[in-house]
Every structure is written in C-alpha cells, then in structure tokens.
Amino acid sequence: MRLRYMIDHIRVGKSIPPQYEAVGIWVQGFGPGLDIEMFYKDTKLAKEREQEVSWVINRLVDSDQTALDSEFLEYHQNQRSPYDGVFSQIVETDSFPNFRTCREQMLS
C-alpha cells in the first residue's frame, strides 16, 4: 500500500538547543476522500497533542472537504512552530500493507 507519513515530535522542556520526543505519526494514503489517519502514543504528552490534532480533522469535516490536497502534510509541516514541536521529513513508501502496520513499526 502506498503511504506518506511524518512523525510528530513535541518539544520537551525548555533546554537550548531544544529536545524533542516522538509522540505520534500522521499517515496519508492515496485513496479517495479524507485518506489520513493520525496516531499517538498512550502518554500524557502525546494525548494532549492528539486532542489538538483532532481539530485538524474537525476543520476538514466542518468545511465539507471531500479530499485532501496533495500538499496536505507539507502544509502542516511548514506551519509548525519549533517552540511547540517539529514534524519529521515526509516519507513516501510502499513498505507497509496498511496504516496500522506503519504506525506500529514507526512508533515502537
């Protein structure tokens, strides 16, 4: 299955240079519609971020979007403040049979 994904990292503490922890992954498929899933670890830090991210999907649904822009991940990657966190490089792959396998392998 062809997928694109990026790892979501949250800034931990206030150290300089900043330290980041991987807490989630955004996985976009090439299917029709809103073919995106966001998965987060089961930690307090990750759950707080997951609540913020759920608004991304809510805004898409509320605005009656029926498909994702081809630059969806890039847009969100570029909008992220390094004071909040960073997204990894976007990877396009066909190494995973489904979204769940991608999540399990990349967040383990």
N, C-alpha and C positions, 0 to 999 in steps of 0.2 A: 504494500500500500504506500503510495507516495504521500509524504507528510512534510510539513515545515514546522520547526519548533524553535523556541528560545526559552532559556532558563531565566527565571525571575529571581533576582538577588536583592535582599533588603540590607540596608546599612545597619551595622550592629555597633552601638556605642558612638562615641564622638572622637575617636582617635584620628590622628593625621599621620600618615595617609589613611583614608577610610578603609574599614574592614567590612566585607560583605559576606552574607550567608545565603546559599541557595535554598529557597523555600518553596518554589513552585515551577511549573512549566506551562507554557501556552503552546498548544498543538493545533495547527491548522491543516485541514485536509484539502483535497482538490475537488471535492464533491459539490453538488449544488447547494444553494441556501447558505445558512449560517454554520458552515462546517468548521467549527472551532470549539475546543474544549480547554479549560484551564483547570489544572490540578494543583493542589497544595498539600504540603506535609501536614501531619497532625501535631503541630506545635502551636503554642500561643502566638508566637511571632508570625507564623505562616497563616494562622486563622484570621488574624487582624488584617493582613494583606488580602486574603481571599475575600473578605467582606467588601473591601474597596473595589476589587476587580469585578465582583458580581455586578457592579453598576455599569461596567462596560457593556455587558450583555443586555442589561436592562435598557440602556440608552438605545441600543440597536433595535430591540423589540419595540420600544415605545415610539421610535421614529419610523416604524413599518419597513425596516430594511429587510430585504429578502435574499441578499447575497453579500458576501464580503468583498471589499475592494482588494485587488491583487497586492496592494501595498499595506494591508492591514497591520501586519506585525511590524513592519518598518516604521509606520506612523507612530505606534505606541512605543517602540524602542526609542525613537527620536524625541518623544515628548517627556520621557522620564527624567526627573531631576536626580543628579548624583547624590544630592543630600537625602533623598528618600531611598534610592537603590539603583540598580542597573539591570539591564537585560543583557544576556549573552549574545554572541553572534548568532544570527539566524542560520539554521542548518536545514537543508533540503535533503531528504533521504528516502529510500525505499527499503530500508533495513528492518522496518517493523511491520508486522502484519496488521496492527491496529493501534488506536490511540492508547489503550490501556498498557500494552507492552512497551510502548515508547515511554510512558510515564514511569512505569515500574523500573525500567532499566536506567533511565536518566536521573531519576530522583533517589536511587538507592544509595 
